[in-house]
């Protein structure tokens, strides 16, 4: 079953619809969708290392555009923004987050934008807390480009070796990946 899923992801990564699909995932992840674009970016770079930086650029642009939507949700549709934060389990930390944003907003955006913490938390909160929009946009561009270009660089540079390791021990790497995903989810829940 794992082999079929693995093969399906790679066939999707090689399909003519992969780039637009990744752009949609990247855009929506910055505002409301729970799946990070890395799940598409990684296999796409491994499938086509020659297009690694193109994919990172598409991911970055779509993510920043999605961040604008996330900011707008928080700024203009605060109730919807709070509903999304509640759904993500973060509404109960609203006051602490507000104080953190007021004191260290730029650092919050930069640091959390590089992590697997859902970026929509940052974009929506930035709108709710009325963080300076121009600075928000610049920080989003820096942090998202940093993250996606780093992924592209690492996979382009070490991808064939990593790909060979993954293919030899697919079940082991799947469990490791699930462990990382669960740890990231728990970090989001309790941070």
C-alpha positions as CSV (number, residue, x, y, z in Angstrom):
1,X,0.0,0.0,0.0
2,X,2.8,2.4,0.9
3,X,4.5,1.7,-2.4
4,X,1.3,2.5,-4.4
5,X,0.9,5.8,-2.5
6,X,4.5,6.7,-3.0
7,X,4.3,5.9,-6.7
8,X,1.1,7.9,-6.9
9,X,2.7,11.0,-5.3
10,X,5.6,10.8,-7.7
11,X,3.4,10.4,-10.7
12,X,1.4,13.5,-9.6
13,X,4.6,15.3,-9.1
14,X,5.5,14.6,-12.7
15,X,2.1,15.4,-14.1
16,X,1.2,18.6,-16.1
17,X,-1.1,19.7,-13.2
18,X,1.5,19.4,-10.5
19,X,2.7,23.0,-10.5
20,X,-0.8,24.6,-10.5
21,X,-1.9,22.1,-7.8
22,X,1.1,23.0,-5.7
23,X,0.4,26.7,-6.1
24,X,-3.2,26.2,-5.0
25,X,-2.0,24.2,-1.9
26,X,0.6,26.9,-1.1
27,X,-1.9,29.7,-1.5
28,X,-4.6,28.1,0.6
29,X,-2.2,26.9,3.3
30,X,-1.3,30.5,4.1
31,X,-4.9,31.4,4.8
32,X,-7.1,28.4,5.8
33,X,-6.0,25.0,4.4
34,X,-4.3,22.6,6.8
35,X,-1.9,20.8,4.4
36,X,1.6,22.5,3.9
37,X,2.9,22.8,0.4
38,X,6.0,20.9,1.3
39,X,4.1,17.6,0.7
40,X,4.0,18.6,-3.0
41,X,7.2,20.6,-3.3
42,X,9.4,17.8,-2.0
43,X,8.3,15.1,-4.4
44,X,8.2,17.6,-7.3
45,X,11.8,18.6,-6.7
46,X,12.9,15.0,-6.4
47,X,11.1,14.2,-9.6
48,X,12.5,17.2,-11.5
49,X,15.6,18.6,-9.7
50,X,16.3,20.8,-12.7
51,X,13.1,22.8,-11.9
52,X,13.7,23.0,-8.1
53,X,14.1,26.8,-7.9
54,X,11.2,27.4,-10.3
55,X,9.0,25.3,-7.9
56,X,10.3,27.2,-4.9
57,X,9.4,30.5,-6.6
58,X,5.9,29.3,-7.4
59,X,5.5,28.1,-3.8
60,X,6.7,31.4,-2.5
61,X,4.6,33.7,-4.7
62,X,1.5,31.6,-4.0
63,X,2.2,31.5,-0.3
64,X,2.6,35.3,0.0
65,X,-0.6,35.9,-2.0
66,X,-2.3,33.4,0.3
67,X,-0.8,35.3,3.3
68,X,-2.6,38.5,2.0
69,X,-5.9,36.6,2.1
70,X,-5.1,35.3,5.6
71,X,-4.3,38.8,6.8
72,X,-7.5,40.1,5.2
73,X,-9.5,37.4,6.9
74,X,-8.1,38.5,10.3
75,X,-8.4,42.2,9.6
76,X,-11.8,42.4,7.9
77,X,-13.5,39.2,9.0
78,X,-12.3,38.9,12.6
79,X,-15.1,36.5,13.6
80,X,-14.1,34.2,10.7
81,X,-10.5,34.5,11.7
82,X,-11.3,33.6,15.3
83,X,-13.4,30.7,14.1
84,X,-10.3,29.3,12.1
85,X,-8.1,29.9,15.2
86,X,-10.6,28.0,17.3
87,X,-10.7,25.2,14.8
88,X,-6.9,25.0,15.0
89,X,-7.0,25.1,18.8
90,X,-5.3,28.5,19.2
91,X,-8.2,30.8,20.2
92,X,-7.6,30.1,23.9
93,X,-4.1,31.6,23.6
94,X,-5.4,34.8,22.0
95,X,-4.4,37.3,24.8
96,X,-0.9,35.8,25.1
97,X,-0.4,35.8,21.4
98,X,-1.6,39.5,21.2
99,X,1.0,40.5,23.8
100,X,3.7,38.5,21.9
101,X,2.7,40.2,18.6
102,X,2.7,43.6,20.1
103,X,6.2,43.2,21.5
104,X,7.9,40.9,19.0
105,X,5.6,40.7,15.9
106,X,8.3,40.8,13.3
107,X,10.3,38.0,14.9
108,X,7.1,35.9,15.4
109,X,6.4,36.1,11.6
110,X,10.0,35.4,10.7
111,X,10.5,32.4,13.0
112,X,7.2,30.8,12.7
113,X,7.1,31.2,8.9
114,X,10.1,28.9,8.7
115,X,8.7,26.2,10.9
116,X,6.1,23.5,10.2
117,X,3.6,25.5,12.3
118,X,0.6,26.3,10.1
119,X,1.4,29.7,8.5
120,X,-2.3,30.6,8.6
121,X,-2.0,31.1,12.3
122,X,0.5,33.9,11.7
123,X,-1.3,35.5,8.8
124,X,-4.8,35.6,10.4
125,X,-3.3,36.7,13.7
126,X,-1.4,39.5,11.9
127,X,-4.6,40.8,10.5
128,X,-6.5,40.5,13.8
129,X,-3.8,42.4,15.6
130,X,-3.5,44.9,12.7
131,X,0.2,44.3,12.3
132,X,1.8,46.8,9.8
133,X,0.7,45.4,6.4
134,X,3.8,46.5,4.4
135,X,6.2,45.0,7.0
136,X,4.0,41.9,7.2
137,X,4.2,41.5,3.4
138,X,8.0,41.9,3.4
139,X,8.5,39.5,6.3
140,X,6.2,36.9,4.6
141,X,8.2,37.1,1.4
142,X,11.5,36.7,3.3
143,X,10.4,33.8,5.5
144,X,8.5,31.9,2.8
145,X,11.3,32.2,0.2
146,X,13.8,31.1,2.9
147,X,11.8,28.0,3.7
148,X,10.9,26.9,0.2
149,X,14.3,27.7,-1.4
150,X,16.0,25.8,1.4
151,X,13.8,22.8,0.8
152,X,14.5,23.1,-2.9
153,X,18.3,23.4,-2.4
154,X,18.6,20.5,0.0
155,X,16.5,18.2,-2.2
156,X,18.2,19.3,-5.4
157,X,21.6,18.8,-3.8
158,X,21.1,15.6,-1.8
159,X,17.8,14.4,-3.4
160,X,19.2,11.4,-5.3
161,X,20.9,10.0,-2.2
162,X,17.8,10.7,0.0
163,X,15.5,9.3,-2.7
164,X,17.5,6.0,-2.8
165,X,17.5,5.7,1.0
166,X,13.7,6.3,1.1
167,X,13.0,3.8,-1.7
168,X,15.1,1.1,0.0
169,X,13.3,1.6,3.4
170,X,10.0,3.1,2.5
171,X,8.1,1.8,5.6
172,X,10.8,3.1,8.0
173,X,10.8,6.6,6.4
174,X,7.0,6.7,6.4
175,X,6.9,6.0,10.1
176,X,9.7,8.7,10.7
177,X,7.7,11.1,8.6
178,X,4.5,10.4,10.5
179,X,6.4,10.8,13.8
180,X,7.6,14.3,12.6
181,X,4.1,15.2,11.5
182,X,2.6,14.1,14.8
183,X,5.3,16.0,16.7
184,X,4.7,19.2,14.6
185,X,0.9,18.8,15.3
186,X,1.5,18.5,19.0
187,X,3.9,21.5,18.9
188,X,1.2,23.5,17.2
189,X,-1.4,22.4,19.8
190,X,0.8,23.2,22.8
191,X,2.9,26.1,21.7
